[in-house]
Every structure is written in structure tokens, then in C-alpha cells.
Amino acid sequence: MNTSFISWFLLVLLSLIWGSSFILMKRGMEVFSSEQVAALRIVIAFLFLLPLMLKHYKVNLKKYWFGILMMGTFGNLIPAFLFTRAETGISSALAGMLNALTPVFAIIVGTLLFKTKTSLNQIIGVAVGFGGAILLVSFDEGSKSGTNNLSYALMVAAATFCYAISVNSIKKYLSDINAITATVWSFTFIGTFTIVAPFFFDLLLPAENQTHLWPDFFHRLQTVPKAWESLGYVSILAIVGSAISVILFNILIKKSNAIFASSCTYLIPVVAMMWGVFDNERIVWPQYLSILVILAGIWLINKKYVEKVD
């Protein structure tokens, strides 16, 4: 099968999956806290992938541990908590639209940290992309009452910066390792950490600052109406939006490059906006123009890479 077709197919499929992630987070937070939804996303994905460890346990950790850790931490762990926290203050549609900053940060991180060559078009694209993001936030009318949407929007920006570190790290450090093996090991690291860390931190923190994340989760699951329904949404988010999609994303990066792979954010904001409209979130017409500005910047950044995918 033609490699170009596979690359584009994976790109569209991932865009649809990740574009739907924001509404799934929102549904999960109808019952659970933002921290619980993020933690559940990591842990459920880890448990789903765990049986695959029987086949993919053989890996040269001395060679790949750094790339696997970077992939798990910056590609999944930190963004999961940043996105759910952001959606406590801004709409799921806006979070999805701001996710379009990923390829903008991908070129910045690639240039500054991974010594990737940068063209004039890419520099212009970065400027245009940031300009569109500023317009997008400034026109937002759908933020939660009483919140400062800029601070929550910056959390999304921070998450996309993490994604940029992850995609460049995968290309540099994990290009010759099986995609499923890398994914299974990365979720083993961050999944174990996510299960244990809340108990450890509660032991260190004073009583008034303890989260009791997991005990509170089980309490809500037993007492709050629609808790199992919300857990179902989070499970879809974890299994499809994290575990399976990360494997597909790794395959896409290897078949193309980090910049092309991150350009799935062309469609992610469109899908997120469609879900937002369906869920009666307010999106004003200047925001549609703003996302077009961001997409124009992404097109400038990706132009030469898209043409080279074969």
C-alpha cells in the first residue's frame, strides 16, 4: 500500500479521534474532578496496554529509556492534567481550537532544542499562528463565568508545547523502536507513577492540602448519579484517545516526520468546534476567522514537509 496514503489516512483518523477528546473530557468532569479525569485517562490507558507487555517486554532500556520517558511525560502525562484543568475555565471547543498551536511549537522546539533547520516560511508561519491564537482568545465569549480565560488558555498552550517536545523526541530517540513497544513502556512508566503518586503526596502534604484523589474517586463512583456513564466517557478517552492513538501517532511520525504528524491539528479544531456547537457552546464568528489565521500559519510551517511525504 502506498506510504503517502497510509500517512494521510492516519492523519485524518487521529484528527477525528483527538478532536473528539475535548468533549469527552467535559463529559468526564460532569462527575469527576479535572485531576481525576486526567489520572483516570492515564491509568485506564496503562491497564488497557498492560497485556501487550507480555509480547513487548524486551527493550533496550539503557538505549531508549530517555526517549520513552520524554514521550510518556510530555506526550501524555503533563498534557492530560493541563487540558482537563483548562476546561474548568474555558469551553471544550476553545481548548480544541487552541490545540492547533502544536505544530507552531513543534517548529520552535525543533529549531531551538533539536537543531532542525528553519525556513523563512516557517518563521512567518509561527508568527501568524501565534497572532491567530491571540485573536482566538481575545474574542472568546464562552469561558466559564468568573474566570480569567487567558490563564486557562495558557494551560492549553503549555500542553501543546509539551506535545511539541514529545513529537521531536520520538523522531530523534525512538525512530528505530517498535511503536507499540514504545507506547506500552511509556504508559507503564507514567501509569505506575499516576497510581502511586497521589498516595505519596498525601503523606507529605498537610491534611488541609491533601487531595485523596483515589479514595474520592471511588466514593463518587458509588454515590454520584451518572458516575458510571462519565467513567465510560473517560474510558473511551483513555483507550481510543490515548492508548490506541499514541500507537498510531508513533507510526505516523516514523512514516513521515514530526512536523507533518503534528499537522493533524488542521482538523482537530474543526472537529472540536463541531462538538462544541452540538453541545451548545458559544462560538462567535471572529473565532472562526481566528482559527483560519492559525491554520494559515500551520500551512506555511508544513508546506515543504507535506510536499515531501512519500
C-alpha positions as CSV (number, residue, x, y, z in Angstrom):
1,M,0.0,0.0,0.0
2,N,1.3,3.5,-0.8
3,T,3.1,5.1,2.1
4,S,1.6,8.5,1.3
5,F,-1.9,7.1,1.5
6,I,-1.2,5.5,4.9
7,S,0.2,8.7,6.2
8,W,-2.7,10.8,5.2
9,F,-5.2,8.2,6.4
10,L,-3.6,8.1,9.8
11,L,-3.5,11.9,9.9
12,V,-7.3,12.2,9.3
13,L,-8.1,9.4,11.7
14,L,-6.1,10.9,14.5
15,S,-7.6,14.3,13.9
16,L,-11.1,12.8,14.3
17,I,-10.1,10.9,17.5
18,W,-8.3,13.8,19.2
19,G,-10.8,16.4,18.0
20,S,-13.4,14.4,20.0
21,S,-11.2,14.2,23.1
22,F,-12.2,17.6,24.4
23,I,-15.9,16.8,24.6
24,L,-15.1,13.5,26.3
25,M,-13.1,15.3,29.0
26,K,-16.0,17.6,29.5
27,R,-18.4,14.7,30.0
28,G,-16.0,13.1,32.4
29,M,-15.8,16.3,34.5
30,E,-19.6,16.3,34.9
31,V,-18.9,13.9,37.8
32,F,-15.2,13.7,38.5
33,S,-12.6,16.5,39.2
34,S,-10.2,17.6,36.5
35,E,-7.4,15.8,38.2
36,Q,-9.4,12.6,38.5
37,V,-10.3,12.6,34.8
38,A,-6.6,13.2,33.8
39,A,-5.4,10.5,36.2
40,L,-8.1,8.0,35.0
41,R,-7.1,8.7,31.4
42,I,-3.5,7.7,32.1
43,V,-4.3,4.7,34.3
44,I,-7.0,3.2,32.1
45,A,-4.8,3.5,29.1
46,F,-2.0,1.9,31.0
47,L,-4.2,-1.1,32.1
48,F,-5.5,-1.5,28.6
49,L,-2.0,-1.7,27.2
50,L,-0.6,-3.8,30.0
51,P,-1.3,-7.2,28.5
52,L,0.8,-6.2,25.5
53,M,3.8,-6.2,27.8
54,L,3.8,-10.0,27.5
55,K,5.0,-9.6,23.9
56,H,6.8,-6.2,24.1
57,Y,8.7,-6.6,27.3
58,K,12.0,-6.9,25.6
59,V,13.5,-3.5,25.1
60,N,17.0,-2.0,25.5
61,L,16.1,0.5,28.3
62,K,19.7,1.6,28.5
63,K,19.3,3.0,25.0
64,Y,15.7,4.0,24.9
65,W,14.7,5.0,28.5
66,F,15.1,8.7,27.9
67,G,13.0,8.8,24.7
68,I,10.3,6.6,26.3
69,L,10.2,8.8,29.4
70,M,10.1,12.0,27.3
71,M,7.3,10.5,25.2
72,G,5.2,9.5,28.2
73,T,5.8,12.6,30.3
74,F,5.4,15.3,27.7
75,G,3.2,13.4,25.2
76,N,0.6,12.2,27.7
77,L,1.1,12.8,31.5
78,I,1.5,16.5,31.7
79,P,-0.9,17.5,28.9
80,A,-3.6,15.3,30.3
81,F,-3.7,17.3,33.5
82,L,-3.2,20.7,31.7
83,F,-6.1,20.1,29.3
84,T,-8.6,19.0,32.0
85,R,-7.7,21.8,34.3
86,A,-8.0,24.3,31.3
87,E,-11.5,23.0,30.6
88,T,-12.6,24.1,34.1
89,G,-12.3,27.7,32.8
90,I,-12.7,27.6,29.0
91,S,-15.0,25.7,26.7
92,S,-14.0,22.4,25.2
93,A,-14.3,24.0,21.7
94,L,-11.8,26.7,22.6
95,A,-9.4,24.2,24.1
96,G,-9.6,22.1,20.9
97,M,-9.1,25.2,18.7
98,L,-6.0,26.3,20.7
99,N,-4.6,22.8,20.3
100,A,-3.8,23.9,16.8
101,L,-0.7,25.6,18.3
102,T,1.0,22.2,18.4
103,P,2.8,22.4,15.1
104,V,3.8,26.0,15.8
105,F,5.6,24.9,19.0
106,A,6.9,21.8,17.1
107,I,8.9,24.0,14.8
108,I,10.1,26.2,17.7
109,V,11.2,23.3,19.8
110,G,12.7,21.5,16.8
111,T,14.8,24.6,16.0
112,L,15.9,25.5,19.5
113,L,16.4,22.1,21.1
114,F,16.8,19.7,18.2
115,K,18.7,21.9,15.8
116,T,16.2,21.5,13.0
117,K,16.7,23.9,10.1
118,T,14.1,26.6,9.8
119,S,12.9,28.4,6.6
120,L,11.6,31.9,6.2
121,N,8.1,30.5,5.6
122,Q,8.2,28.6,8.9
123,I,9.2,31.7,10.8
124,I,6.4,33.6,9.2
125,G,4.0,30.7,10.0
126,V,5.0,30.7,13.6
127,A,4.2,34.5,13.9
128,V,0.9,34.1,12.0
129,G,-0.1,31.1,14.2
130,F,0.6,33.0,17.4
131,G,-1.3,36.0,16.1
132,G,-4.3,33.8,15.4
133,A,-4.2,32.3,18.9
134,I,-4.2,35.7,20.5
135,L,-7.2,36.8,18.4
136,L,-8.9,33.5,19.2
137,V,-8.6,34.0,23.0
138,S,-9.4,37.7,22.9
139,F,-12.8,37.1,21.1
140,D,-13.8,34.2,23.4
141,E,-17.2,34.6,25.0
142,G,-17.7,31.0,26.0
143,S,-15.5,30.9,29.1
144,K,-16.9,29.8,32.4
145,S,-18.4,32.6,34.5
146,G,-16.0,34.5,36.6
147,T,-12.8,33.0,35.2
148,N,-9.8,34.6,33.5
149,N,-9.8,32.8,30.2
150,L,-6.2,33.9,29.4
151,S,-4.8,31.8,32.3
152,Y,-6.7,28.7,31.2
153,A,-5.8,29.3,27.6
154,L,-2.1,29.4,28.6
155,M,-2.5,26.0,30.1
156,V,-3.6,24.7,26.7
157,A,-0.6,26.5,25.2
158,A,1.7,24.8,27.7
159,A,0.2,21.4,26.8
160,T,0.8,21.9,23.1
161,F,4.4,22.9,24.0
162,C,4.7,19.6,25.8
163,Y,3.3,17.8,22.7
164,A,6.0,19.6,20.6
165,I,8.7,18.2,22.9
166,S,7.3,14.7,22.6
167,V,7.0,14.6,18.8
168,N,10.5,15.8,18.3
169,S,11.8,13.3,21.0
170,I,10.0,10.4,19.3
171,K,11.6,11.2,16.0
172,K,15.1,11.7,17.4
173,Y,15.3,9.0,20.1
174,L,12.7,6.3,19.2
175,S,12.7,6.2,15.4
176,D,14.1,2.6,15.4
177,I,11.9,1.1,18.1
178,N,8.6,-0.6,17.5
179,A,5.7,1.9,18.0
180,I,3.7,-0.5,20.2
181,T,6.7,-1.3,22.4
182,A,7.5,2.4,23.0
183,T,3.9,3.1,23.8
184,V,3.5,0.2,26.2
185,W,6.6,1.1,28.1
186,S,5.9,4.8,28.2
187,F,2.4,4.1,29.7
188,T,3.9,1.6,32.1
189,F,6.1,4.3,33.5
190,I,3.5,7.1,33.7
191,G,0.7,4.8,34.6
192,T,2.5,3.4,37.6
193,F,3.5,6.9,38.7
194,T,-0.1,8.2,38.4
195,I,-1.4,5.3,40.6
196,V,1.2,5.7,43.3
197,A,2.0,9.4,43.3
198,P,-1.4,10.7,44.8
199,F,-0.9,8.5,47.9
200,F,2.7,9.5,48.3
201,F,1.9,13.2,48.0
202,D,-0.9,13.0,50.5
203,L,1.5,11.5,53.0
204,L,3.8,14.5,52.6
205,L,1.2,17.3,52.4
206,P,-0.6,18.8,55.4
207,A,-4.1,17.5,56.0
208,E,-5.8,20.6,54.5
209,N,-3.9,20.2,51.2
210,Q,-4.3,16.5,50.7
211,T,-6.3,15.5,47.6
212,H,-7.4,11.9,48.5
213,L,-7.7,11.6,44.7
214,W,-8.3,7.8,44.5
215,P,-10.5,7.4,47.7
216,D,-12.6,10.4,46.5
217,F,-12.9,8.8,43.0
218,F,-14.3,5.5,44.4
219,H,-16.7,7.5,46.7
220,R,-18.1,9.4,43.7
221,L,-18.4,6.3,41.7
222,Q,-20.6,4.7,44.4
223,T,-22.7,7.8,45.3
224,V,-22.9,10.3,42.4
225,P,-25.6,9.7,39.8
226,K,-24.3,9.1,36.2
227,A,-20.8,8.4,37.6
228,W,-20.5,5.1,35.6
229,E,-21.7,7.0,32.5
230,S,-18.9,9.6,33.0
231,L,-16.4,6.8,33.6
232,G,-17.5,5.3,30.3
233,Y,-16.7,8.5,28.5
234,V,-13.3,8.7,30.2
235,S,-12.6,5.1,29.3
236,I,-13.2,5.9,25.6
237,L,-10.9,8.9,26.0
238,A,-8.2,6.7,27.6
239,I,-8.4,3.7,25.3
240,V,-9.1,5.3,22.0
241,G,-7.8,8.9,22.6
242,S,-4.6,7.8,24.4
243,A,-3.6,4.2,24.1
244,I,-4.6,3.3,20.5
245,S,-4.0,6.8,19.1
246,V,-0.5,7.1,20.6
247,I,0.5,3.9,18.8
248,L,-1.0,5.3,15.5
249,F,0.8,8.6,16.1
250,N,4.2,6.9,16.6
251,I,3.6,5.0,13.3
252,L,2.7,8.3,11.5
253,I,5.8,10.1,12.8
254,K,8.1,7.2,11.6
255,K,6.4,7.2,8.1
256,S,6.6,11.0,7.8
257,N,8.2,13.4,10.2
258,A,7.3,15.3,13.4
259,I,6.1,18.4,11.7
260,F,3.8,16.5,9.3
261,A,2.5,14.3,12.1
262,S,1.6,17.3,14.3
263,S,-0.3,18.9,11.4
264,C,-3.3,16.7,12.3
265,T,-4.2,19.9,14.2
266,Y,-5.6,21.1,10.9
267,L,-8.7,19.1,11.6
268,I,-8.7,18.8,15.4
269,P,-10.0,22.3,15.9
270,V,-12.7,21.7,13.3
271,V,-13.9,18.5,15.0
272,A,-13.7,20.2,18.4
273,M,-15.8,23.2,17.1
274,M,-18.4,20.8,15.7
275,W,-18.7,19.0,19.1
276,G,-18.9,22.4,20.8
277,V,-21.7,23.6,18.6
278,F,-23.5,20.3,19.1
279,D,-23.1,20.8,22.9
280,N,-24.5,24.4,22.7
281,E,-21.1,26.1,23.5
282,R,-20.9,29.7,22.3
283,I,-18.6,30.3,19.4
284,V,-18.6,33.8,17.8
285,W,-17.8,34.4,14.2
286,P,-14.5,36.2,14.8
287,Q,-13.2,33.0,16.4
288,Y,-13.9,31.1,13.1
289,L,-11.7,33.8,11.4
290,S,-9.1,33.4,14.1
291,I,-8.8,29.7,13.6
292,L,-8.4,30.2,9.9
293,V,-5.4,32.5,10.7
294,I,-3.9,29.8,12.8
295,L,-4.4,27.2,10.1
296,A,-2.8,29.6,7.6
297,G,0.3,29.7,9.9
298,I,0.4,25.9,10.1
299,W,0.2,25.6,6.4
300,L,3.2,27.9,6.0
301,I,5.1,25.8,8.6
302,N,4.2,22.5,7.0
303,K,4.2,23.4,3.3
304,K,7.6,21.8,2.3
305,Y,7.1,18.9,4.6
306,V,3.7,17.9,3.3
307,E,5.1,18.0,-0.2
308,K,7.9,15.6,0.8
309,V,5.7,12.9,2.3
310,D,6.0,9.9,0.1
